[in-house]
Amino acid sequence: MKVLGISGSLRPDSYNTKLLRAAEELFPAEVDFVLYQGVKAVPPYDEGDDLQIAPMSVAALRSAIGEADAVLFATPEYNASIPGSLKNALDWISRPLATNTLRNKPVAVVGASTGAFGAVWAQADLRKVLGAIGARVVEGEVAVGHAPTRFDETGRLEDESLREQLQETIDALLAALEARALVPA
């Protein structure tokens, strides 16, 4: 079983990437967790460029999502919504709508921010966009507010309550995967 982690933050020392690394520790050993790091290379979406042969960075992202059984997104909050780079990548992924690589794929959304609310608005917006794309968005929310105080110097998520919430979200994602496997094709 393979789960792809996608961070909506491009910063090298991103709290959302740290949150994905914290999630990686909580997945069972049989889950292959892969952190995708190519969002920054995805060019601005332009329908005129959306041809049979996608840009290499878009093809790589589509392939990574297609090879995964599920996707875990971690998003910061910029101006009360998701970062433009993440939304842009999802615009590319959403094409063609009927057969995109996220269609019917289980996904979960978590988030961290330096503010008090842990990117809750961005998480809500991301869930809405993912639902419109056709992904199977699982229930669960992990809102890591005041992120600079939540991780230790090695990047480990210290707050036990947040770790429990993250575990619950991971469990919901894995349950959605199991339910998907039980449905005949």
C-alpha positions as CSV (number, residue, x, y, z in Angstrom):
1,M,0.0,0.0,0.0
2,K,1.4,3.4,-1.0
3,V,0.4,6.8,0.4
4,L,1.7,10.0,-1.2
5,G,2.3,13.0,1.0
6,I,2.0,16.4,-0.7
7,S,2.9,19.6,1.2
8,G,1.3,22.9,0.1
9,S,4.3,24.8,1.4
10,L,7.4,25.3,-0.7
11,R,9.8,26.3,2.1
12,P,12.6,23.9,2.9
13,D,11.9,24.0,6.6
14,S,8.1,23.9,6.2
15,Y,5.9,23.1,9.2
16,N,3.5,21.3,6.8
17,T,6.3,19.1,5.5
18,K,7.2,18.4,9.2
19,L,3.6,17.5,9.7
20,L,3.8,15.0,6.9
21,R,7.0,13.6,8.3
22,A,5.1,13.2,11.7
23,A,2.4,11.3,9.8
24,E,4.9,9.1,8.2
25,E,6.0,7.9,11.7
26,L,2.4,6.9,12.5
27,F,1.6,4.8,9.4
28,P,1.8,1.0,9.8
29,A,5.0,-0.6,8.6
30,E,3.3,-2.1,5.5
31,V,2.5,1.4,4.2
32,D,5.0,2.9,1.8
33,F,4.8,6.6,2.5
34,V,6.4,8.8,-0.1
35,L,6.8,12.6,0.2
36,Y,6.3,14.4,-3.1
37,Q,8.6,17.3,-3.5
38,G,8.0,18.6,-7.0
39,V,5.1,21.1,-6.6
40,K,7.3,24.1,-7.0
41,A,8.3,23.0,-10.5
42,V,4.7,22.8,-11.8
43,P,4.1,25.8,-14.2
44,P,1.1,28.0,-14.0
45,Y,-2.0,26.3,-15.4
46,D,-3.0,27.5,-18.8
47,E,-5.7,25.6,-20.7
48,G,-3.9,26.5,-23.9
49,D,-0.9,24.5,-22.6
50,D,-3.1,21.5,-21.5
51,L,-2.3,19.3,-24.5
52,Q,-1.8,15.6,-25.0
53,I,1.8,15.9,-23.8
54,A,1.9,17.6,-20.4
55,P,5.0,19.5,-19.1
56,M,7.4,17.0,-17.4
57,S,6.7,18.4,-13.9
58,V,3.0,17.9,-14.4
59,A,3.4,14.4,-15.8
60,A,5.6,13.5,-12.8
61,L,3.0,14.7,-10.4
62,R,0.2,12.9,-12.2
63,S,2.3,9.8,-12.2
64,A,3.1,10.0,-8.5
65,I,-0.6,10.4,-7.7
66,G,-1.6,7.7,-10.1
67,E,0.8,5.2,-8.5
68,A,-0.4,6.0,-4.9
69,D,-3.3,4.3,-3.3
70,A,-4.1,7.4,-1.3
71,V,-2.9,11.0,-0.8
72,L,-2.3,13.0,2.4
73,F,-2.2,16.7,1.9
74,A,-0.8,19.2,4.4
75,T,-1.5,22.9,3.7
76,P,-0.5,26.2,5.2
77,E,-3.0,29.1,5.0
78,Y,-2.2,32.1,2.9
79,N,-4.7,35.0,2.9
80,A,-7.4,32.7,4.5
81,S,-7.1,30.0,1.8
82,I,-4.7,27.4,0.2
83,P,-1.4,28.5,-1.4
84,G,-1.5,29.4,-5.1
85,S,1.1,26.8,-5.9
86,L,-0.9,24.0,-4.5
87,K,-4.2,25.2,-6.1
88,N,-2.3,25.5,-9.4
89,A,-1.0,21.9,-9.2
90,L,-4.5,20.7,-8.5
91,D,-5.8,22.5,-11.5
92,W,-3.3,20.6,-13.6
93,I,-4.2,17.3,-11.9
94,S,-8.0,17.9,-12.4
95,R,-7.6,17.5,-16.2
96,P,-9.3,15.7,-17.8
97,L,-12.0,15.7,-15.1
98,A,-13.5,12.3,-15.8
99,T,-10.2,10.4,-15.7
100,N,-7.9,12.5,-13.5
101,T,-5.6,10.6,-11.2
102,L,-7.4,11.9,-8.1
103,R,-10.8,10.7,-9.2
104,N,-12.2,8.3,-6.5
105,K,-8.8,8.2,-4.7
106,P,-9.0,8.5,-0.9
107,V,-7.4,11.7,0.3
108,A,-7.0,13.4,3.7
109,V,-6.2,17.0,4.6
110,V,-4.2,18.3,7.5
111,G,-2.6,21.7,8.1
112,A,-0.2,23.8,10.1
113,S,0.2,27.5,10.4
114,T,2.1,30.1,12.5
115,G,-1.3,31.6,13.5
116,A,-3.7,30.3,16.2
117,F,-6.1,28.4,14.0
118,G,-3.9,25.9,12.2
119,A,-4.9,26.6,8.7
120,V,-8.6,25.6,9.2
121,W,-9.9,27.8,6.4
122,A,-7.2,26.5,4.0
123,Q,-8.1,23.0,4.9
124,A,-11.8,23.6,4.3
125,D,-11.0,25.2,0.9
126,L,-8.7,22.3,0.0
127,R,-11.3,19.7,0.9
128,K,-13.8,21.6,-1.4
129,V,-11.4,21.7,-4.3
130,L,-10.5,18.0,-3.9
131,G,-14.2,17.1,-3.7
132,A,-14.8,19.0,-6.9
133,I,-12.0,17.2,-8.6
134,G,-13.6,13.9,-7.6
135,A,-11.4,12.7,-4.8
136,R,-12.8,10.8,-1.9
137,V,-12.1,13.2,1.0
138,V,-12.1,11.5,4.3
139,E,-13.3,13.0,7.6
140,G,-10.7,14.2,10.0
141,E,-9.0,17.5,10.8
142,V,-5.6,18.3,12.2
143,A,-5.1,22.0,12.8
144,V,-1.6,22.7,14.1
145,G,-1.8,26.3,15.3
146,H,1.3,28.2,16.5
147,A,3.4,25.7,14.5
148,P,6.8,27.0,15.6
149,T,6.1,25.9,19.1
150,R,4.7,22.4,18.2
151,F,7.8,20.8,16.7
152,D,11.1,20.1,18.5
153,E,14.5,20.9,17.0
154,T,14.5,17.6,15.1
155,G,11.1,18.3,13.5
156,R,9.1,15.9,15.6
157,L,5.5,16.9,16.5
158,E,5.6,17.2,20.3
159,D,1.9,17.8,21.1
160,E,0.4,14.4,22.0
161,S,-3.1,15.6,21.4
162,L,-2.2,16.6,17.9
163,R,-0.4,13.3,17.3
164,E,-3.6,11.5,18.4
165,Q,-5.6,13.7,15.9
166,L,-3.1,12.9,13.2
167,Q,-3.4,9.2,14.0
168,E,-7.2,9.4,13.8
169,T,-7.0,11.0,10.4
170,I,-4.5,8.4,9.2
171,D,-6.8,5.7,10.4
172,A,-9.7,7.2,8.5
173,L,-7.6,7.3,5.4
174,L,-6.6,3.7,5.8
175,A,-10.2,2.7,6.4
176,A,-11.2,4.4,3.2
177,L,-8.5,2.5,1.4
178,E,-9.8,-0.8,2.9
179,A,-13.4,0.1,1.9
180,R,-12.3,0.9,-1.6
181,A,-10.5,-2.5,-1.9
182,L,-13.8,-4.3,-0.9
183,V,-15.8,-2.6,-3.7
184,P,-15.8,-4.7,-6.9
185,A,-14.4,-2.9,-9.9
